[in-house]
Amino acid sequence: MTIAAGFAFDDGLLFCVDTKITTPIKTNESKLLFYVHGGGQCATAFAMSGEDLNFPRSAIESCRDAVDKINFAGATIESCSQGYSVRFGKVLQRAQYPETTQELKTTKATEGGGPASQ
């Protein structure tokens, strides 16, 4: 079980996550990933868990890429949050419901809007 907590203070934020990785071989490593975007205008922090950390790392990298594409000159907290929330939702959908993702591709292709029709 992963335990993660975040606390807001006057001078910043504190994030805490346990470090026990429980697989057939138990190890200790960071489950917290922190990124700075837009030259320091935005930061994201992610806590990950799972038996195989490759999926959460991949999902987090996808979210990081989405936030990196945001134009921070006119960005709000909401637009930053939406940027990675939408990306993370797509990653989860592909992982949990691959048949739904295939149905969406097929529907778009038959409607003339998907990559299959281009």
C-alpha positions in Angstrom: 0.0 0.0 0.0 1.3 3.4 -0.9 0.8 6.3 1.4 1.1 9.9 0.0 0.2 13.2 1.6 0.6 16.9 0.7 0.5 19.9 2.9 0.3 23.6 2.1 2.3 26.1 4.1 2.8 29.9 3.8 6.1 29.4 2.1 5.4 26.4 -0.1 4.2 22.8 -0.3 5.4 19.6 1.4 4.8 16.3 -0.3 5.5 13.0 1.5 5.4 9.4 0.0 6.6 6.2 1.4 9.5 4.5 -0.4 8.7 0.7 -0.1 8.4 -1.0 -3.5 6.7 -4.3 -2.9 7.4 -6.8 -5.7 8.9 -10.3 -5.5 12.0 -8.4 -4.3 11.3 -5.5 -1.9 13.2 -2.4 -2.5 13.2 1.3 -1.5 13.0 4.0 -4.0 11.2 7.3 -4.5 7.6 7.1 -5.6 7.4 10.9 -5.9 8.1 12.6 -9.2 8.4 16.4 -9.4 8.8 18.6 -12.5 9.2 22.3 -13.1 7.7 23.7 -16.3 7.8 26.9 -18.3 11.0 28.2 -16.7 9.6 27.9 -13.2 6.1 29.2 -13.9 4.5 25.9 -13.1 5.4 22.8 -11.2 3.7 19.3 -11.0 4.2 16.6 -8.4 3.0 13.0 -8.8 3.0 10.1 -6.3 2.9 6.7 -8.0 2.0 3.2 -6.8 1.5 -0.3 -8.3 3.1 -3.6 -8.6 4.7 -2.6 -11.8 5.9 1.1 -11.7 6.4 1.2 -15.5 2.8 2.1 -16.1 2.5 4.9 -13.6 5.9 6.3 -14.8 4.7 6.2 -18.4 1.4 7.9 -17.5 3.2 10.6 -15.6 5.6 11.2 -18.5 2.6 11.6 -20.8 1.1 14.2 -18.4 4.4 16.0 -18.1 4.6 16.2 -21.9 1.1 17.7 -22.0 1.9 20.4 -19.4 5.2 21.2 -21.2 3.1 22.2 -24.2 1.1 24.8 -22.3 1.7 28.4 -23.1 2.2 29.8 -19.6 2.0 33.4 -20.6 -1.8 33.3 -20.4 -2.2 30.1 -18.4 -4.2 29.6 -15.2 -4.1 26.9 -12.6 -7.2 25.4 -14.2 -5.7 25.3 -17.7 -2.6 23.6 -16.4 -4.6 21.1 -14.4 -6.8 20.4 -17.4 -3.8 19.8 -19.6 -2.5 16.9 -17.6 -5.9 15.6 -16.5 -7.1 15.1 -20.1 -3.8 13.4 -21.0 -3.9 11.2 -17.9 -7.5 10.2 -18.6 -6.6 9.1 -22.1 -3.7 7.0 -20.8 -6.0 5.3 -18.2 -8.6 4.6 -20.8 -6.1 3.0 -23.1 -4.7 0.9 -20.3 -8.0 -0.2 -18.7 -10.3 -0.3 -21.6 -8.3 -1.0 -24.8 -11.5 -2.2 -26.6 -13.1 1.1 -26.0 -10.1 2.9 -27.4 -10.3 0.7 -30.5 -14.0 1.4 -30.8 -13.3 5.2 -30.7 -10.7 4.9 -33.4 -13.1 2.8 -35.6 -16.0 5.3 -35.1 -13.8 8.3 -36.0 -12.4 6.4 -39.0 -15.9 5.6 -40.3 -17.1 9.1 -39.7 -14.2 10.5 -41.7 -12.4 12.1 -38.8 -9.9 9.5 -37.7 -6.4 8.7 -38.7 -7.5 5.7 -40.7 -9.3 8.0 -43.2 -6.3 10.3 -43.7 
